[in-house]
Structure formats: structure tokens, C-alpha cells
Amino acid sequence: MTTNAAARPTALPEAAGKPSLTQGLVRLIRAKPVTASDLEAAALFMLDAIANILAGRNSEPGQILLAWSAEKTRSNAEPDPGQVAFLMGALCHILETDDLHRESVVHPGCVVVPAAFALARHRRAGGRALLEAVLQGFEATTRVGMAVGPAHYRIWHNTATCGPYGSAMAGAALLGLGDAQAVDALGNAGSQSAGLWQFLETGAMTKHLHAGHAAEAGLKAAELAAFGFSGPPHILEGEKGFFRAACPDADPDAVLRAPDAPWQLVRTSIKPWPSCRHTHPAIDAAEELRVRIAGREIASVEVDTYQAALDVCDRPVATSDYEAKFSLQHAVAAALTLPQVDFAAFGPAARDACAALALRVAIAANEPYRSAYPAAWGAEVRVRLADGTALSVARSNAKGDPEAPLSPGEMIAKARMLLAHGGISDPDRIVEGVLGLASGGALPELPGL
């Protein structure tokens, strides 16, 4: 790859005033030590994302994306890493089983892993370099996400708007960019931030586009920075920057807060159920209640949770699989009555079976869950049975959160389930190949991409 490295300095110049937030962010991230356990954690999160990518092919939007990609790559030339990152990012975000960082409300894996994997494969990078890029990408996107404020999330999809910073940072690591070039990459990535929640009204496929675009946009910004293409260093806090444009209650200090904290990747949650993460604390509570109810008739259900869960998932009637994944009412009804909450729990038969009970699920934003969010995503489910018995179960955090993490074995089992859903005949090759990156293994080949 030919670059114009001389066009930009490799180190950040010492400005007369305070460094920009992106300058500080680059320095913070690159100063963090990487341990063997950090690399192992990054490999597990990469496995989760890749399993989601391969499983996402087995869906209507997945088939559309694959057909689109095939149309664009009919020659024998190696596909552009940006196009590969777009495809992988979009596929990763389809089944609603990808990871989530609570404090930022960002799904980092569906943006960072596709960008890092596509570029690492293109450049024949080693496993450690790839995993370090993933750690840096998670750190950038989640730190920006923690700063945008709750008002941003009511209109903007944080994964889409904050994701480009993560893919740019991962790309900068793999391309060996100096600090000044990395700031250029983040500046131009942030100028491509976009992604609105309007798709929820009709259940459109736009959310998958968000993840794909975020992965591609940041990667493109990093590649251009390698050629000396400059970007705005004050893209976050500037008078015409990201926070001013789209974040009315931004907390800029959050970008650089607690620099010595563990990598944000290890603060990221893994989703055990294939639905919006806002439904998970209630699903967790309802599954415990199902055992206690033991088939008795349910008269009514009440759910207390936080406001963002209502903003995104207040949907008493779900008319499609996708709407059901964003329906607290359906998710709770399914968890209370079905043997397990899996992909089938959101399908037509399950929606029909749960429809009557879903209409009797009343949801509200109440304490302590309202004020605990976004640091904690909790819920309480209260059930009154036809015989008058009252039962309740509360969750301060959902299963898969750092406070209630899935074990490595559970994460691998989840990946195997997703790989089976994606029709992978030899899941062990994928699992062992991805986990082997932590000890210097080569990147595995991914079928069907």
C-alpha cells in the first residue's frame, strides 16, 4: 500500500492550548497496557461477533445483503476491505444477539470486529495485532458513547453514530498510523456519524445498515489518514462538532474519564437471548417466574424498568419477528410461558401463542431502575395468578452483564448455537481458529462471505 506519510506528522504536536478530546483519546488508548487475559477476552468477543455474522446470513435481510455483495464483486479481484467490513457489520447486527456496552448503549462488536477483521485479512496481520486493534476500537467507540448523553439516544442510534470512531481507531492500529494520523482518522470518522431510530415505526431493515456503515466509514477514514488526508481534531467538542450537533446533554469529560480503568471490552455485556438488550433483565426475571408458576393461569403482569426500555421496546402487538424482538410485552409473555427464549420464541407461532398474554403485560419506568440506568439495566416482573397468588422477581442487571457474566464455556456454547443457525458444518474450526488468535494463531477463513 502506497501512502503519503510525510504529509502529516506521526506524533501529535504540542498545541498552545488544551489538546482536543480526540487527541486525548488517542493518547489514552495507546497508553493502556495489554495483558494475556485482555487478549483472551478480545478473542471471545471476536468469536461472538463472527458467530453472529455467520448466523445473520440465515435471515431475509442477510440474504439481501449477500445478494447485493455478490452483485458488486463479480470479478476475481479481492474485495475492498471497506465493502467486506460493511457486509460483516450489517450481518452481525441482524439477529439481535450481538454484544452491548451498557454505559454507552453501543454494540461495539458489530462495528469494530468487522472493520478490524476485514483489514487484518487484507494486510495479512497476525492474531495479536488484530486483537489489540479490537481492544482499541471497543475503547474508542464506547468512550465516545458514554459522553453523548441520554437525549442523543432518543433520536440517534448510538451504535451508528459512535461506531465510526471505533472502526477508525481499530483501523489506525492495524495500519500503524502515528498519533496525528489517528486523530485525522477519528475526525473524519466522526463527520460521517449518522443513524436514526425512525426505522422502528415500520420494522425496516435500516438498523443493519447502521452497523455496516459505521464499520466501513471508520475504516475508510483510517485508510485515508494513512495517505495524509486530514480530519478535524475537535470533531467532538467543536462549535460545529458532534456534541453540539446531536448531543444536547453531552458529558464531554466522559471521553477521558478513568483512564486507568480496565479495557471497556471487559465491561461489555454478552446477550444470551436473541432480542433487544432492553428486554433482557425482564426476560431473566420472567424465566425464573415461569418455574414458580408451574403452568398455573396468569391473570396479569406488571414490569418495572427504565425509560429507555420503554422508548425502544413498548410494543404490545408485534406483527413480525423483528417487532417481537423489540417488544417488552412479547418478550415477557414468551419467557413466562415458552420452554425457552430462542429464535423460535419470536416467530409467528410463538407470537400467536403469546399475543393474549402480551396484551396483559403492563410496563412502566419506575425506581430504582429509572435512575440506575445506564450504569445498570434492571427490571422487576410481578405476576398475579388467577387464584390470587402474587409473585415477583427483580434483576438489578441482566444475565451477561459484567456483574452476572457468561462464563467462557457459556460464550462458546452460544457461539456454537449461532454457528449451527448459520449452517456451519464444522463449528470447531471457527471456534478454535478465533480463540487461537490470542496465542498468535492465523485468521480463520469464514465461509459464505
N, C-alpha and C positions, 0 to 999 in steps of 0.2 A: 504494500500500500504506500503510495507516494503522498507525503504530507509537506506542508509548508511550516515546519516547526519554528523557523526563525521569525515568522510573522508575529508571534506572541511570546512574551517571556514565559519561562517554565515555572517560575516561582511568583508568588503574589508580591507586588510592590508594596512598600510601606506607605500608605496614604497619609496625608496630613491629618485627616480626621479619623473617625471611628471606622473600622472595617465594615463592609456590608455584611448582612446576615449570611449570604451565600459564601462569602469569603470565610467567615467564621465557621460555617457548617463544614466546608471542605477541610479546614484545619482540624476541627473537632473529630471528624470521622477518620481522617488519616492518622490521627494520634492514638486511636484506640488499639489496644493490643488484641491479638487473635490467639486464642488457645485451642488446643486439640478438641476440647468439648464444644467450643464455638463452631468449629468446622463440622463436627458430628451433628450438631443441631441444624446447621445450614443444610447438610445433606438430607436430613429427614424432612425439612421444609421443602427442599427441591423435589424430593420424592413425592410429597403430597401434591405439589403443583403439577408435576409431569403426569401423575396418575389422573388428575383432574383433566389435563389436556387430552390425554388419550381416551378417557371416558366421555369427554364432551363431544367427540365425533359421533357418538351414538345418540343423536338428537336431531330434531328438524333444523334448528339454526346451525348445528355443526355440519350437517350435510350441505347446507347452502354455502357455508364458509369454505368447505373443501372443494366444492364445485367452482366457486369463484377463484380460489387459489390455483386450481388446475387450469382454468382458462387463461390465467396470467402467466403460467410457467410451462408452456407447451414446448419450449426449446430444451435442449440438453444442458444449457448453461446452469451453473449453480445459482439458486435463487438468492436474491438480495437479503442480507440479514434482517433488514427492517421489515421486509414483507413476511419473512418467517416469524419474526417477533410478533407482528400483528396477528397472524393466524393463530399462533400458540396462545397469545394473550386472550384473544376472543374465545377460543375453545375452552380455556381454563376457567372462564367465568360463567359458563353456561349452566352447570348443574347445581350451583349454589352450595357446593361443598368445599370451596377453597378457603384458605386461611383468612383471619381478620385480626387486625390490631385495634383493640378497643379504644384506647385514648385518642387515636387519630381517626377512627372509623374508616380506615383504609384497608383494602385487601391487597397487601403488598406482593404476595406471591404471584398473582396472575399478571402483574406488570413486570416485576423485577426478574423473575426466573426466565420468562420467555426472552426478554432482551439479552440477559446475560448468557443464556444457553445458545441462542442464535449466533451471537457474536463470538463466543468461545469456540463454537464448532467451526465457524468461518475462518478463525485465526489459528485453529489447532492449539488452543490454550489447554493447559493442564488442569487437573481437578482442583488443586489448591487455589489457583488463580481464579477459577470460576466461583468457588465457594466464598472466597474473600470478596469478590465483586457482589455476590448476593448479599452478604452481610452489610456491605456499604450501601447498596441500593435500598435495602429494607430501612436502614438508619435514616437515609435522606428523606424518603417518602413519608415515613411515619413522623419524623420531627417536624416537617412542614405541616403535616396533617394535624398534629397536636396544637399547632398555632392558629389554625384557620377560624376557630370559634364555632359554637353550635349553630349560629344563624346561617352560616355558609351551607351547612348540611341540609337545611330545609329546602333549598333550591338546587344546590350543586351536589353532584356525586363525588365525594372526596377521592375515591379511587381514581376517577378520571382526571380530576384537577390536580391532585398532589402526586399522582403516579408518575408523570413525566420526570419529576425531579429524581425519583428513584432509579428509573431506567437510564437516565443521563449519568447518574453517579456510578452505576454499575458499568456502563459503557466506558466512562472515563478511566475506571480502574483497569479494565481489560485492554484498553488502548494505550495505557501508560502515559496518560496526559499529566502535565505539570499542574500545579495548583491553579494558576491563572487560566489555563485552558479548561480545567474542570469548572471554574466559575463561569466561563463563557458558555459551557455546555448547560449548566443549570439555568443560566439566564435565558437562553433560547428555548430550553425545555419549558420553563415557566410561562413563556409568552405563548405557548401552544396549549395551555391548560384550558380544558373545556369539558362539558358533560353535565346535562340537566336531567332532573328526575321526571320530566314530563312523560316519559315512556310508560310510567306506572299506570297511567289512566287507561291505556288500551292493552297493556301487556306486550308492547312492541319489543323487538329484539335488540333495541339500542344499547342496553347495558353491556352486552358482549362487545359491541363496537367500542365502548368506552375503554375497556381494558386493553383491547388490541391497539387502539390509537395511542394510549398512554405509553405502552411498551415501545411502539415504533417511534413516537415523537421524541422521546428522550434519547433513544439510540441514535436517531438521525442528528440530534443536536450535538451529541458527543463526537460522532464521526466528523461533522463539520468543524467542530472545535479543533480537531487534530490537524485540519488544513489551515487553521488561523482565522476561522470565521468567528468574529467577536459577538459577545452577548452582554446584556445589561447586568452589571454586578448587583444593582439594587432592585432586582426584579420583584423581590418580596415586599420590602418596606418602602419603596419609592413612591413619589407623589402620584405616579401613573402606573403603579405596580399591582401585583396580585392581591395583596391585602386590601389596598384602597379600592380596587375594582369590585371585589367579590366577597369580602370578609368584614362585615360591619362591626363585629365584636372580636376581631382578631387579638391574639395574645402573642405578639412577636417574640417576646422573651422566651417562649417555649421552644423555639428553634434550637437554642443553645443551652437550655436548662439542663442541669445534672449531667455534665459532660462525662463524668466518670461512672455513670450508671452502666449496667450490663448492656450488651447489644440489644437493640429493640426487637431483633428477630426472636430472642428468647422470651420477650414479653408479648409475643403474638399468639393468638388463640388458633387452635385447630378445630374445625367443625365436624362433629360426629354425625350430624343429620343433614340431609340434602334440602335445606330450606334457608331462608334469610336468617342471618345470625340473631336478629332481634327476636325471633321466635324461640330460640334455644333454651333460655332459662325456664320458660313456661313449659316447653316440651319435657325438659328434665324433671320438673316438679310433677307434671301430669303423668309421666310414666310411673313414678312412684305411687301416685294415687291409684292408677289402674290396678295395681296389685292389691291394694287395700280394698278397692271397690268390689273386686271379685265377681264381676258380671251383674251386680245389682243395678236397678234402674236409676238413672241420673235425672234429677228434676231441673237443676240449674247449675251454672258455672260462673264464677267471677274470677277475673285475672287482674291483679295489680302489677303495674310495671312502670316504665319511664316514658317520657313524652315522645322521644324519637321512635320508639317501637310502634306507638300509635300513628305517628306521622307516616310511617312507611308500610305498616302491616295491619291497619284497621280495615279489614275487608271481610264482612260477614258472609258474602256469597262469592265463591271462587268458581269461575267458569272454565278454567284451563289449568293445566299442571303448573304453569308459571304463576298464575294468580294465587293458586293454593300455597305455593312456596312463600308468598308474601301475605299470607292471611294468618294472623294470630288465632282467629276463631277456628279455622280449619285445622291448624297445626295442633291446637289443644284438644279439639274433638278427636282427632286421629290418635294422639298419644293416649287419650283416655280410653279408647275403645279398640284400637287395632293391636295386633300382637307385636308389631314393631314399626318404627317410623323409618321407612326406607323409600326408595324411589317410587315403588308402587303406592305408597301411602298418599301420594299427591296426584295419582292418576284418576281416570274417570270413575272407575268402580268405587274407589275409596271416597271420592268426593260425593258420590251419590249416597254412600252408606253413612257418611258423617254430616250431611247437609242439615238435617233437622237439629242435631245437637249443636252444630256450629252457630245456628241462629239463636241458641240459648246461652251462648258464651258472651258475657258482658265484660268489656275491657276498660280499664281506666288507668291514668297516670297518677300514682299516689306515692307518698313517702313509705319507706325510706328509699325506694328505688328511683324516684324522680331526681332527687338531689345527689344520689350516689353516682349517677351516670354523668360522664362517660368512663370514669375511673372503674366503675363496676356495673355490670349489666345483669340485673337481677329481676326476679318476678315471684309472685305468690299466686298459687291457684287454689281456690276454695270451691268445694263441690258440696251441694246439698242433694242427698238422695231422696227418692220418692218416699221412703219410710221415715224421713225427717232427720236422718243422721247427717251431721256436718263434718266434713273432713277438709284439711288444708295442708299444703306443703309449700315451703318457701325455699328459694335459692338466692343467695347473695351474688353468686357468679354461676355462669353456665359451665357444664362439663366441657373440657377442652381449653378453658381459660388457664392462665399461669397458676392460679390458686387451686385449680382442680384439673391438672394436665392429663392428657392421654399419655400413657407410657409409650416408649419406643415400640413395644410389641403391638399395642393398640394402633399406633400410627401405621405400622407396616400392614396390619390386618385391614385397616381402612384402605390403604393403597391397593392391596390385592383385590378388595371388593370393587374398587373403581376400575382397575385394570380388567377384571372379568366383565364388568359392564361395558367396557370398551372393546371387548372381543379379543383381548391379548391372550394368545395361546400359551405363551411362555413368560408368565409374570416374574418368575425368579430372575430371569436375565435382566429385566428392567430394575427390579428391586436391588439386586446385588450390584449392578452396574452403577446406579446412582449412589448408593451408600458407600461404594468403594472409592468415590471421589475424595472422601475425607482422608484416605490413606494414599492418595496420589494416583488413583486409577484413571483410565481414559474415559471420555464421554461415551455413553452408550448410544447406539443408533435407535431412533424412535420410529416405529413403523407407521405407515399411513400418513406421513406429513411431507 
